[in-house]
Amino acid sequence: MFGLLRRRKLAKQIDAALDDEKLTCEELSDVLLSANTLRISETAAKNLLSNKLRAIGQRKIQAIVNHVFETDRFSPANEEEMRRIAHDLKLNFDTDLTPLASRRFLWEIDNGWPIELQPIAVDLNLNRGEQCFHRCSATWSQVKTVRKREGSVGGAVRFRVAKGVSFSVGKAVPVYSSSEQLLPISDGRLYVTNQRVVFVGSRRSTETKFRSIAYLHRYSDAVEIQKTRGKPDVYLVDKLDTQVVPAMLSVLMQ
């Protein structure tokens, strides 16, 4: 019981030291000195302190990450703030920022920074001198004309001429309507290289070389590639990739 009371007293001192959500060297020394006075081992004191530091750091850094995902932009200031939080709390900043690379790229595009694209390793047969810079899940679709039968007009008139014998005159003419619909062709992966856009699908695959791209159109949930020949390709992708794919192509095709 007395051990629990001593730990609670030390926990209150730690909370007071972290009231400003920072830990100075002097505050750390005071905490360890109090732990010694309360007959709490240095290891136990550091564990208690570390748990509280990690909780504060996780909460503050998570708030930055949430903002980054809401805006799809990861600025150098965001990264600097993350590192400052870790430094103030005496935490090691070993967070893998690779998942935020696309959002950093979009921030650099928006703010006119020099773009240095980093190639990625992919399981794709690349040509000599070809590098891949982005990949994402996608559904390849195209607009197709769909013909639907609506019914018929006219009809036949049947005459009975004898028991069990009849004949008909005229015939029904079927009526159809046509409409253009965006139809899925295949699910798969979309790759952006420095030479082409490649789609590798579960049912069908396709590719478009840069010289065959007439223009790009971005939708809220898709990217359309209008080609110099053939039907446009529409790739249904997530919200982030609707921004990354056109922006990356604009850089690579310059």
N, C-alpha and C positions, 0 to 999 in steps of 0.2 A: 504493500500500500504506500509506504513512504517513498519507494522507488518511483511509483506512478506520480505522486505529488511532485517529486523533484523534476521529473520529465515535463510535467505540465508547466512548472515554473520556468524551465529553460525554454519551452516552446513559446511562452508569452514574451520572453526576452527576444527570441528570434523574430517573432511577429513585429515587435517594436522596431527592431533593427531594419526589417524589410518594409517598413511602412512607406518609404519612398520608392520601393521596388528596385533598390540598389543594395549592393553589399560592398562596403569599403573594407580595406585591410584592417583598419582599426576596429570596425564592428566584428569582423571575423575573430580577431584576437580576443575581444571582450566576451564573445560567445564561448570560445574554448576555455577561457579563464573561469567563467561562471560554471561551465560543465565540470571543471576540475574541482571547484569549490563545492558543488552539489554532489560530488562523487559519481559523476556520470563519465563513462569512458570517452576518450576523444573520438573513437570510431563511431560510437552510438550518437554522439553529438553531431558529427559530420554527416551521418546518415539522415538524421532528423533535419538538419539544415539543407542538405542536398534535395530532399523530397520537396521542401517548401520552395527552394529556388527553381527546381524543374517545373513545378506547378505554375509559378508566376511566368517563367519563360515560355512555357507551352501556351499559356493563355494569350500572352502578348504577341507572340510570333504567329499563332493561329489566326489572330485578328488581321494581321497583315496578309497572310495567305488567303484568307476569305476575301479580302478586298481585291487581291490580285485575280482571283478566279471570277469575281463579279465583273471586273473591268476587262479581263483578258489582257492585261498589261502588267509587266513586271519591270519596274524601273530600277536603275542603279541606286536610287534613294531608298527604295523598298529593301533591297539587299543590304545596304549600309545600315538601315534601321534594325534589321534582324541581327546583324553582327554586333551592333552597339548594345542591344538588349542582352545578348549572350555575354558580352564583355562585362557589362555592369553587374550581372548576376554571377560572375565567375564560372560561367558554363562554357564547355567546349562547343564551338559551332561546327559540327560535322554533318550538317544537313545536306543531302544530295539535291542540288538545284536543277539537275537535268530535266525533270518533268516540267520546269518552268521556262525552258529554253525557247519554246515557240512564243510564249507571251513576252519574253524579252525581245525577241525578233520583231514582234509587232510594235512594241514601244519604240524600238530603234527606227523603224520605218516611219512611224508617226512624227518622230522628233528630228528626222533628218540626220541621224547618226550614220557614220560609215558602216556598211554592212559587211560582215565577215561570216559567211555561211560555213558551217562545219558539216562535212560529209558524215553519213552514218553507214554502218555496216548493215547490209540487207541480203536476204537469200534470193537474189535476182541476177540473172545473167546480164551483165553490163558490157557495153562495147568498150573498145580501147579509148581511154581518156574520159570515160563516163563515170560520174559520181552521183550517188543518190543523196538528197538533202532533206527529204521528208517522206513519211509514209503514214497512212491512216486507214481506218476501216471505211468502206464506202459501198454503196449500191449503185451499180451502173444501170441507167435507165435511158430510154429514148421515147420521143413522141411518135405514136403510131395511130393510124386511122382505124377505128373500131366500127364495124358494121353490125347493126342490131336489127332484128326483125321486129316490127311493131304490130304486125297483124296482116290483114289482107283486105282488098276491095273487090267488089263484084261477087260472083259465086255461081254455082250451078243450080238449075231448076230441074227437078226430077219429075217424070211423068210415068204413071202406071198404065200400061196398055193391056195387060192381061194378068191373071193370077200368077204371081211369081215372076212376072216380066216387067221391067221398067227401063227407061233410058233417061239421060240427063243432057241438058243443053247449057253451054257456057262453062266458064271456069273462074276460080278465084285467083287474083293476082296478088302476090305477097308484096308488102310495103316495108321498106328498110329505111333506117336513119343512120347517118354516119357522124362520128365525132372524133376529135383528136384527143387522145389521152396519153399521159405519161405512164409508161409501163416498165416495170423492172425487168432487167435482163439477167442480172446475176449479182449476188453478194460477193464481196472479196476485199482486196487491199489495193489502195491507190498509192502509186509511187511518183515522186517528182524528182527527176534527175536534171543534169545540166544539158540534156539533149532532147528529152521527151517526157510525156506523161504516160505512165504504164498502169494498166489495170489488170490485176491477176484475180480472176474470179473462180468460184466453185463450179460454175457451169460453162462460162465463156470468158475469154480475156480479150483485151484490145490495147492498142497504144496509139498515141498521136505525137508525131515529131513536131518540134517547134515550128518548122517551116510550113506545116499544114494548119497551124492555129490562126484563125482569122481574128477572133476576139474572145474575150472571157466575159461572162456575166455572173455576178454573185447574187444568190438568193439567201433568205434567212436560214435555209436548211439544205442548200445545194450549191454546186458550182457547175455552170454550163460552159462547155467548150464548143464554140462554133468553129467549124473547120472549113477549109477552102473547098473541100469536096465531101459529099456525104451528109448524113443526118447529124445534127448536133448531139454530143454526148452530155448527159446530165448525171452528175455524181452526187448522190445524197450522202452528206457527211454531217458531222456534228457542228455545233455553232462555232467552235474555235477554228476548225479546219475550213469553214467557209471564208474565213479571213486569211488564214495562213497560206492556203494553196494559191489564190490569186496574187497575194503579195509576193510570195516566193517566185512565182512565174514571172512577175514583172521585173524582178531583180535578175533572174537567170536569163531572160530573153533580151536583155538590153544589149 
